[in-house]
Amino acid sequence: MPSNKFLDIAKDVTQKNPQLFETLMDFEKTKEIRTKTRLNFTIDKNIASRFKKFCREKSYNMSSKIEQAMKDMMGDK
């Protein structure tokens, strides 16, 4: 039966790639596909404070600046 094959494929996808399934569920709810991920890491408190102030004063988005710095370090355009 074709619907059983679909269910088998869906189960396989959710097991092999749960993030894909979560993205599809988010899309179903919001009608948007998120391509960003949240990271959690520790940095020096003083540097974090200075960077936050710097970005606020320049009206920069902190995440965008960190993402650009990461791309620059990896040689991405």
LUMSE-367099 format. One record per atom (N, C-alpha, C): residue in three letters; atom name; x, y, z negated. Coordinates in steps of 0.02 Angstrom, whole numbers, plus 50000, padded with zeros to 5 digits. Layout:
% LUMSE-367099
<pt code="Ala" site="CA" u="X" v="Y" w="Z"/>
...
% end
This chain:
% LUMSE-367099
<pt code="Met" site="N" u="50042" v="49941" w="50000"/>
<pt code="Met" site="CA" u="50000" v="50000" w="50000"/>
<pt code="Met" site="C" u="50044" v="50062" w="50000"/>
<pt code="Pro" site="N" u="50033" v="50110" w="50045"/>
<pt code="Pro" site="CA" u="50076" v="50169" w="50050"/>
<pt code="Pro" site="C" u="50081" v="50210" w="49987"/>
<pt code="Ser" site="N" u="50027" v="50217" w="49948"/>
<pt code="Ser" site="CA" u="50030" v="50258" w="49888"/>
<pt code="Ser" site="C" u="50076" v="50227" w="49836"/>
<pt code="Asn" site="N" u="50080" v="50161" w="49834"/>
<pt code="Asn" site="CA" u="50127" v="50128" w="49788"/>
<pt code="Asn" site="C" u="50199" v="50144" w="49807"/>
<pt code="Lys" site="N" u="50213" v="50145" w="49871"/>
<pt code="Lys" site="CA" u="50280" v="50162" w="49894"/>
<pt code="Lys" site="C" u="50298" v="50233" w="49874"/>
<pt code="Phe" site="N" u="50249" v="50279" w="49881"/>
<pt code="Phe" site="CA" u="50261" v="50348" w="49860"/>
<pt code="Phe" site="C" u="50276" v="50352" w="49786"/>
<pt code="Leu" site="N" u="50237" v="50317" w="49745"/>
<pt code="Leu" site="CA" u="50248" v="50317" w="49673"/>
<pt code="Leu" site="C" u="50317" v="50288" w="49655"/>
<pt code="Asp" site="N" u="50337" v="50236" w="49691"/>
<pt code="Asp" site="CA" u="50403" v="50207" w="49679"/>
<pt code="Asp" site="C" u="50458" v="50257" w="49695"/>
<pt code="Ile" site="N" u="50450" v="50293" w="49750"/>
<pt code="Ile" site="CA" u="50500" v="50343" w="49769"/>
<pt code="Ile" site="C" u="50501" v="50400" w="49718"/>
<pt code="Ala" site="N" u="50441" v="50421" w="49695"/>
<pt code="Ala" site="CA" u="50437" v="50475" w="49646"/>
<pt code="Ala" site="C" u="50471" v="50454" w="49581"/>
<pt code="Lys" site="N" u="50459" v="50393" w="49558"/>
<pt code="Lys" site="CA" u="50491" v="50368" w="49497"/>
<pt code="Lys" site="C" u="50567" v="50366" w="49505"/>
<pt code="Asp" site="N" u="50589" v="50344" w="49563"/>
<pt code="Asp" site="CA" u="50661" v="50339" w="49577"/>
<pt code="Asp" site="C" u="50693" v="50409" w="49575"/>
<pt code="Val" site="N" u="50660" v="50458" w="49605"/>
<pt code="Val" site="CA" u="50686" v="50526" w="49605"/>
<pt code="Val" site="C" u="50691" v="50554" w="49535"/>
<pt code="Thr" site="N" u="50639" v="50543" w="49494"/>
<pt code="Thr" site="CA" u="50640" v="50570" w="49426"/>
<pt code="Thr" site="C" u="50694" v="50537" w="49384"/>
<pt code="Gln" site="N" u="50710" v="50475" w="49398"/>
<pt code="Gln" site="CA" u="50763" v="50441" w="49360"/>
<pt code="Gln" site="C" u="50832" v="50462" w="49383"/>
<pt code="Lys" site="N" u="50841" v="50468" w="49449"/>
<pt code="Lys" site="CA" u="50907" v="50484" w="49476"/>
<pt code="Lys" site="C" u="50925" v="50558" w="49470"/>
<pt code="Asn" site="N" u="50873" v="50601" w="49474"/>
<pt code="Asn" site="CA" u="50886" v="50672" w="49474"/>
<pt code="Asn" site="C" u="50831" v="50708" w="49435"/>
<pt code="Pro" site="N" u="50834" v="50704" w="49368"/>
<pt code="Pro" site="CA" u="50781" v="50737" w="49329"/>
<pt code="Pro" site="C" u="50778" v="50812" w="49338"/>
<pt code="Gln" site="N" u="50834" v="50844" w="49354"/>
<pt code="Gln" site="CA" u="50834" v="50916" w="49365"/>
<pt code="Gln" site="C" u="50792" v="50934" w="49426"/>
<pt code="Leu" site="N" u="50794" v="50893" w="49478"/>
<pt code="Leu" site="CA" u="50753" v="50905" w="49537"/>
<pt code="Leu" site="C" u="50680" v="50901" w="49519"/>
<pt code="Phe" site="N" u="50661" v="50852" w="49479"/>
<pt code="Phe" site="CA" u="50592" v="50844" w="49457"/>
<pt code="Phe" site="C" u="50570" v="50905" w="49416"/>
<pt code="Glu" site="N" u="50613" v="50928" w="49371"/>
<pt code="Glu" site="CA" u="50597" v="50987" w="49331"/>
<pt code="Glu" site="C" u="50588" v="51049" w="49375"/>
<pt code="Thr" site="N" u="50630" v="51055" w="49426"/>
<pt code="Thr" site="CA" u="50624" v="51111" w="49472"/>
<pt code="Thr" site="C" u="50557" v="51109" w="49509"/>
<pt code="Leu" site="N" u="50537" v="51049" w="49530"/>
<pt code="Leu" site="CA" u="50473" v="51042" w="49564"/>
<pt code="Leu" site="C" u="50415" v="51057" w="49517"/>
<pt code="Met" site="N" u="50420" v="51036" w="49455"/>
<pt code="Met" site="CA" u="50368" v="51051" w="49406"/>
<pt code="Met" site="C" u="50364" v="51126" w="49393"/>
<pt code="Asp" site="N" u="50421" v="51159" w="49387"/>
<pt code="Asp" site="CA" u="50422" v="51232" w="49378"/>
<pt code="Asp" site="C" u="50391" v="51266" w="49438"/>
<pt code="Phe" site="N" u="50407" v="51242" w="49498"/>
<pt code="Phe" site="CA" u="50378" v="51271" w="49559"/>
<pt code="Phe" site="C" u="50302" v="51264" w="49559"/>
<pt code="Glu" site="N" u="50279" v="51207" w="49537"/>
<pt code="Glu" site="CA" u="50206" v="51195" w="49535"/>
<pt code="Glu" site="C" u="50172" v="51246" w="49489"/>
<pt code="Lys" site="N" u="50206" v="51263" w="49434"/>
<pt code="Lys" site="CA" u="50177" v="51310" w="49385"/>
<pt code="Lys" site="C" u="50185" v="51382" w="49408"/>
<pt code="Thr" site="N" u="50244" v="51400" w="49433"/>
<pt code="Thr" site="CA" u="50260" v="51471" w="49446"/>
<pt code="Thr" site="C" u="50260" v="51491" w="49519"/>
<pt code="Lys" site="N" u="50261" v="51442" w="49563"/>
<pt code="Lys" site="CA" u="50267" v="51453" w="49636"/>
<pt code="Lys" site="C" u="50333" v="51486" w="49654"/>
<pt code="Glu" site="N" u="50383" v="51478" w="49611"/>
<pt code="Glu" site="CA" u="50451" v="51504" w="49624"/>
<pt code="Glu" site="C" u="50501" v="51448" w="49612"/>
<pt code="Ile" site="N" u="50554" v="51446" w="49651"/>
<pt code="Ile" site="CA" u="50607" v="51398" w="49640"/>
<pt code="Ile" site="C" u="50666" v="51435" w="49609"/>
<pt code="Arg" site="N" u="50684" v="51414" w="49549"/>
<pt code="Arg" site="CA" u="50740" v="51446" w="49514"/>
<pt code="Arg" site="C" u="50805" v="51412" w="49536"/>
<pt code="Thr" site="N" u="50852" v="51453" w="49554"/>
<pt code="Thr" site="CA" u="50917" v="51425" w="49575"/>
<pt code="Thr" site="C" u="50971" v="51441" w="49525"/>
<pt code="Lys" site="N" u="50953" v="51468" w="49469"/>
<pt code="Lys" site="CA" u="51001" v="51486" w="49417"/>
<pt code="Lys" site="C" u="50997" v="51436" w="49360"/>
<pt code="Thr" site="N" u="51050" v="51433" w="49321"/>
<pt code="Thr" site="CA" u="51051" v="51391" w="49262"/>
<pt code="Thr" site="C" u="51077" v="51431" w="49203"/>
<pt code="Arg" site="N" u="51055" v="51412" w="49145"/>
<pt code="Arg" site="CA" u="51077" v="51447" w="49084"/>
<pt code="Arg" site="C" u="51139" v="51411" w="49057"/>
<pt code="Leu" site="N" u="51190" v="51450" w="49039"/>
<pt code="Leu" site="CA" u="51250" v="51422" w="49009"/>
<pt code="Leu" site="C" u="51257" v="51447" w="48937"/>
<pt code="Asn" site="N" u="51290" v="51407" w="48898"/>
<pt code="Asn" site="CA" u="51302" v="51426" w="48828"/>
<pt code="Asn" site="C" u="51376" v="51414" w="48814"/>
<pt code="Phe" site="N" u="51412" v="51468" w="48799"/>
<pt code="Phe" site="CA" u="51483" v="51462" w="48784"/>
<pt code="Phe" site="C" u="51502" v="51514" w="48733"/>
<pt code="Thr" site="N" u="51561" v="51507" w="48704"/>
<pt code="Thr" site="CA" u="51584" v="51550" w="48651"/>
<pt code="Thr" site="C" u="51642" v="51593" w="48676"/>
<pt code="Ile" site="N" u="51636" v="51659" w="48662"/>
<pt code="Ile" site="CA" u="51690" v="51705" w="48679"/>
<pt code="Ile" site="C" u="51702" v="51751" w="48619"/>
<pt code="Asp" site="N" u="51758" v="51785" w="48620"/>
<pt code="Asp" site="CA" u="51777" v="51831" w="48566"/>
<pt code="Asp" site="C" u="51721" v="51883" w="48555"/>
<pt code="Lys" site="N" u="51702" v="51893" w="48494"/>
<pt code="Lys" site="CA" u="51648" v="51938" w="48476"/>
<pt code="Lys" site="C" u="51661" v="52010" w="48499"/>
<pt code="Asn" site="N" u="51723" v="52033" w="48492"/>
<pt code="Asn" site="CA" u="51741" v="52101" w="48512"/>
<pt code="Asn" site="C" u="51735" v="52109" w="48588"/>
<pt code="Ile" site="N" u="51759" v="52060" w="48625"/>
<pt code="Ile" site="CA" u="51754" v="52064" w="48698"/>
<pt code="Ile" site="C" u="51681" v="52063" w="48720"/>
<pt code="Ala" site="N" u="51641" v="52020" w="48689"/>
<pt code="Ala" site="CA" u="51570" v="52017" w="48706"/>
<pt code="Ala" site="C" u="51536" v="52084" w="48694"/>
<pt code="Ser" site="N" u="51551" v="52114" w="48637"/>
<pt code="Ser" site="CA" u="51521" v="52179" w="48620"/>
<pt code="Ser" site="C" u="51542" v="52233" w="48669"/>
<pt code="Arg" site="N" u="51606" v="52235" w="48684"/>
<pt code="Arg" site="CA" u="51632" v="52285" w="48731"/>
<pt code="Arg" site="C" u="51602" v="52276" w="48801"/>
<pt code="Phe" site="N" u="51597" v="52212" w="48823"/>
<pt code="Phe" site="CA" u="51570" v="52198" w="48889"/>
<pt code="Phe" site="C" u="51496" v="52217" w="48892"/>
<pt code="Lys" site="N" u="51459" v="52202" w="48840"/>
<pt code="Lys" site="CA" u="51389" v="52220" w="48838"/>
<pt code="Lys" site="C" u="51380" v="52295" w="48842"/>
<pt code="Lys" site="N" u="51420" v="52333" w="48804"/>
<pt code="Lys" site="CA" u="51417" v="52406" w="48805"/>
<pt code="Lys" site="C" u="51436" v="52432" w="48874"/>
<pt code="Phe" site="N" u="51490" v="52405" w="48903"/>
<pt code="Phe" site="CA" u="51513" v="52425" w="48969"/>
<pt code="Phe" site="C" u="51458" v="52416" w="49021"/>
<pt code="Cys" site="N" u="51426" v="52358" w="49021"/>
<pt code="Cys" site="CA" u="51373" v="52344" w="49069"/>
<pt code="Cys" site="C" u="51313" v="52389" w="49059"/>
<pt code="Arg" site="N" u="51295" v="52401" w="48997"/>
<pt code="Arg" site="CA" u="51239" v="52446" w="48982"/>
<pt code="Arg" site="C" u="51253" v="52516" w="49008"/>
<pt code="Glu" site="N" u="51313" v="52542" w="48995"/>
<pt code="Glu" site="CA" u="51331" v="52609" w="49017"/>
<pt code="Glu" site="C" u="51332" v="52616" w="49093"/>
<pt code="Lys" site="N" u="51352" v="52564" w="49127"/>
<pt code="Lys" site="CA" u="51356" v="52565" w="49200"/>
<pt code="Lys" site="C" u="51292" v="52540" w="49234"/>
<pt code="Ser" site="N" u="51244" v="52519" w="49193"/>
<pt code="Ser" site="CA" u="51181" v="52489" w="49218"/>
<pt code="Ser" site="C" u="51194" v="52426" w="49259"/>
<pt code="Tyr" site="N" u="51243" v="52387" w="49237"/>
<pt code="Tyr" site="CA" u="51259" v="52323" w="49269"/>
<pt code="Tyr" site="C" u="51220" v="52267" w="49235"/>
<pt code="Asn" site="N" u="51204" v="52217" w="49274"/>
<pt code="Asn" site="CA" u="51175" v="52156" w="49247"/>
<pt code="Asn" site="C" u="51233" v="52111" w="49224"/>
<pt code="Met" site="N" u="51235" v="52094" w="49160"/>
<pt code="Met" site="CA" u="51291" v="52056" w="49133"/>
<pt code="Met" site="C" u="51299" v="51989" w="49169"/>
<pt code="Ser" site="N" u="51244" v="51954" w="49180"/>
<pt code="Ser" site="CA" u="51248" v="51889" w="49212"/>
<pt code="Ser" site="C" u="51277" v="51894" w="49283"/>
<pt code="Ser" site="N" u="51255" v="51945" w="49319"/>
<pt code="Ser" site="CA" u="51281" v="51955" w="49387"/>
<pt code="Ser" site="C" u="51355" v="51968" w="49388"/>
<pt code="Lys" site="N" u="51379" v="52008" w="49340"/>
<pt code="Lys" site="CA" u="51450" v="52024" w="49337"/>
<pt code="Lys" site="C" u="51491" v="51961" w="49319"/>
<pt code="Ile" site="N" u="51466" v="51921" w="49272"/>
<pt code="Ile" site="CA" u="51501" v="51860" w="49254"/>
<pt code="Ile" site="C" u="51501" v="51811" w="49312"/>
<pt code="Glu" site="N" u="51444" v="51805" w="49346"/>
<pt code="Glu" site="CA" u="51440" v="51761" w="49404"/>
<pt code="Glu" site="C" u="51489" v="51783" w="49459"/>
<pt code="Gln" site="N" u="51494" v="51848" w="49471"/>
<pt code="Gln" site="CA" u="51540" v="51873" w="49522"/>
<pt code="Gln" site="C" u="51612" v="51859" w="49502"/>
<pt code="Ala" site="N" u="51628" v="51869" w="49438"/>
<pt code="Ala" site="CA" u="51696" v="51854" w="49415"/>
<pt code="Ala" site="C" u="51713" v="51780" w="49424"/>
<pt code="Met" site="N" u="51665" v="51737" w="49411"/>
<pt code="Met" site="CA" u="51676" v="51665" w="49420"/>
<pt code="Met" site="C" u="51689" v="51649" w="49494"/>
<pt code="Lys" site="N" u="51649" v="51679" w="49538"/>
<pt code="Lys" site="CA" u="51658" v="51669" w="49610"/>
<pt code="Lys" site="C" u="51726" v="51694" w="49632"/>
<pt code="Asp" site="N" u="51746" v="51752" w="49607"/>
<pt code="Asp" site="CA" u="51812" v="51780" w="49625"/>
<pt code="Asp" site="C" u="51868" v="51734" w="49603"/>
<pt code="Met" site="N" u="51862" v="51706" w="49543"/>
<pt code="Met" site="CA" u="51914" v="51661" w="49517"/>
<pt code="Met" site="C" u="51919" v="51597" w="49559"/>
<pt code="Met" site="N" u="51862" v="51575" w="49587"/>
<pt code="Met" site="CA" u="51861" v="51514" w="49627"/>
<pt code="Met" site="C" u="51874" v="51527" w="49701"/>
<pt code="Gly" site="N" u="51880" v="51591" w="49719"/>
<pt code="Gly" site="CA" u="51894" v="51608" w="49789"/>
<pt code="Gly" site="C" u="51832" v="51608" w="49833"/>
<pt code="Asp" site="N" u="51772" v="51609" w="49802"/>
<pt code="Asp" site="CA" u="51710" v="51612" w="49840"/>
<pt code="Asp" site="C" u="51697" v="51683" w="49863"/>
<pt code="Lys" site="N" u="51658" v="51689" w="49914"/>
<pt code="Lys" site="CA" u="51641" v="51756" w="49940"/>
<pt code="Lys" site="C" u="51576" v="51780" w="49909"/>
% end
